Structure formats: structure tokens, C-alpha cells
Amino acid sequence: MKIFLGSDHRGFYLKEKIKKYLEKLGVDFEDLGNKKFDPYDDYPDFAFLVAKKVAEGKGMGILICGSGEGMAITANKVKNIRAAVAFSSKQVKLLREKNDINILALSSDWTKEGVVKKIVKTFLETKFKKIKRHQRRIDKIKKIEKN
């Protein structure tokens, strides 16, 4: 599974650390930007690039900004995207198992690097449980997207 990465200036340095971690794990990834630190870039540009690739079924995504929220809000505007901010590995485990999130949004301001590594690893390893009630809820979200 390929991972698409994106960050604005506030998430740039954490994204670079995540890239090294993914390399260490042997995970295939693509950095969709920003490729250099630019204090005047805008998070929606990178969130949209990542969300579009994920929506096309080409992999999953990890987005990083100061709070994580701007990235998640933007990514969720794209059909078939379920993005969420996570602050712990336990939280992301539940988000993957029950909500089948396909984009993980991270806060560079409020999440320490060691915790981020645990969150990312859990995001990569955890599968959607396909329990009937969880699938029913995801199907309802898909219906809303059509309206």
C-alpha cells in the first residue's frame, strides 16, 4: 500500500521525520508537498493533492499541519475520503477499525515525534473490522456524499 504525504509549513519538519520513519519500515510513499519549507504556503493545496490520490484508490494518506484539523477538514471535502486527526495510537486504531479512515491527519504543534511514530505504525497496521454496524455507518456517509 502506498502512502501519500502532504504538509504545510507548520507540518513540514515533522513530515520529513515521518518520511525517514517510513523508509525505515520499508513503506512505499510519495511526498506531494510541500517539498521545501515555505512559510507562506497553504494547507488546502497539499490536503487536496493527497485526498485526490487516495480517493482514486491509489493508497492512503498522511497529512500534517499545526493542528491537523485544517488538513482533515479540507481532505473530507473530497468524495470517498474519511480523514481524521489522531493524537494517540489507541485513537487511530479505533478510527481505522470502526470508521475505516483512509487519511490520517496529524498535529505538529501538539504531538511529540515518538508518539507520532506509534500513531503512524498503528495507522499502517490496523485494518477495518467490517462489523455490520460500522459498515452501515460508512454506507450512510457515502449516501450523504451523493446528495
BELTARA-V916889 format. One line per field, one symbol per residue. burial: b if it has 9 or more other C-alpha atoms within 8 Angstrom, else e. A space follows every 10 residues. Layout:
BEGIN
burial = ???
END
This chain:
BEGIN
burial = ebbbbbbbbb bbebbeebbe bbbeeebbbe bbbbeeeeee eebbebbbbb bbbbbeebbb bbbbbbbbbb bbbbbbebee bbbbbbbbbe bbbbbbbbbb bbbbbbbbee beeebbbbbb ebbeebebee eeebbeebee ebeeeee
END
